[in-house]
Amino acid sequence: MPTTTISGREVSVDDEGFMTEYDQWDETLAASLAAAIEIEMTDEHWRVIHFLRDDFKVQGETPTIRRITNTGGFDTKQMFVLFPKKPAKKMAYIAGLPKPHGCV
């Protein structure tokens, strides 16, 4: 499994750069990941990211946009504002989770 250095720490990643070890993540690391893809984190961003991590811990897979909006109660349009262009991929990346199924 490849590794990379983020915020001065070595973390395990897949071939696309998504983290593969749930417990290596923390908010400092997430802020660095967000900055790398030009996302400036706000309280609203953090609410979404924490939902993803909590849901992943229970479900065992990265939630899709549909699950984020239906189960998490977040607005789909707002997800595209917070995480422009490919929100599911960007949210998973920042949350330190695998790329969601169905994402290209």
PETA-V183140 format. One record per residue. N is the residue number from 1. RES is the residue in one small letter. OMEGA is omega as a letter, one per 40 degrees, with the letter a starting at -180 (NA if undefined). D_CENTER is the distance of its C-alpha to the mean C-alpha in Angstrom with 2 decimals. Layout:
# PETA-V183140
N,RES,OMEGA,D_CENTER + N,RES,OMEGA,D_CENTER
This chain:
# PETA-V183140
1,m,i,19.34 + 2,p,i,18.58 + 3,t,i,17.51 + 4,t,i,16.69 + 5,t,i,17.29 + 6,i,a,14.77 + 7,s,i,16.36 + 8,g,a,19.39 + 9,r,i,17.93 + 10,e,i,17.89 + 11,v,i,14.83 + 12,s,a,14.81 + 13,v,i,13.00 + 14,d,a,13.93 + 15,d,a,16.03 + 16,e,i,13.32 + 17,g,i,11.63 + 18,f,i,8.67 + 19,m,a,9.24 + 20,t,a,11.65 + 21,e,a,12.75 + 22,y,a,11.06 + 23,d,i,13.62 + 24,q,a,13.20 + 25,w,i,10.24 + 26,d,a,11.45 + 27,e,i,11.14 + 28,t,i,13.26 + 29,l,i,11.17 + 30,a,i,8.07 + 31,a,i,10.77 + 32,s,i,11.97 + 33,l,i,8.93 + 34,a,i,8.87 + 35,a,a,12.62 + 36,a,i,12.67 + 37,i,i,11.46 + 38,e,i,13.62 + 39,i,i,11.55 + 40,e,a,13.57 + 41,m,i,11.94 + 42,t,i,14.20 + 43,d,a,14.75 + 44,e,i,13.56 + 45,h,a,10.09 + 46,w,i,10.07 + 47,r,i,11.49 + 48,v,a,8.79 + 49,i,i,6.05 + 50,h,i,9.01 + 51,f,i,9.89 + 52,l,a,6.99 + 53,r,i,7.88 + 54,d,a,11.47 + 55,d,i,11.63 + 56,f,a,10.41 + 57,k,a,13.06 + 58,v,a,15.63 + 59,q,a,15.09 + 60,g,i,14.17 + 61,e,a,11.85 + 62,t,a,8.53 + 63,p,i,9.79 + 64,t,i,11.03 + 65,i,a,11.66 + 66,r,a,15.02 + 67,r,i,14.02 + 68,i,a,11.77 + 69,t,a,14.89 + 70,n,a,17.55 + 71,t,a,16.54 + 72,g,i,14.44 + 73,g,i,16.97 + 74,f,i,14.89 + 75,d,a,16.73 + 76,t,a,15.75 + 77,k,a,17.38 + 78,q,i,15.65 + 79,m,i,12.17 + 80,f,i,13.81 + 81,v,a,15.22 + 82,l,a,12.22 + 83,f,a,10.09 + 84,p,i,13.22 + 85,k,a,14.15 + 86,k,a,11.37 + 87,p,a,9.08 + 88,a,i,7.63 + 89,k,a,6.95 + 90,k,i,5.77 + 91,m,a,3.38 + 92,a,a,2.45 + 93,y,a,3.83 + 94,i,a,3.59 + 95,a,i,2.95 + 96,g,a,5.26 + 97,l,i,5.63 + 98,p,i,8.05 + 99,k,a,8.23 + 100,p,i,9.48 + 101,h,i,13.26 + 102,g,i,15.12 + 103,c,i,12.93 + 104,v,NA,15.22
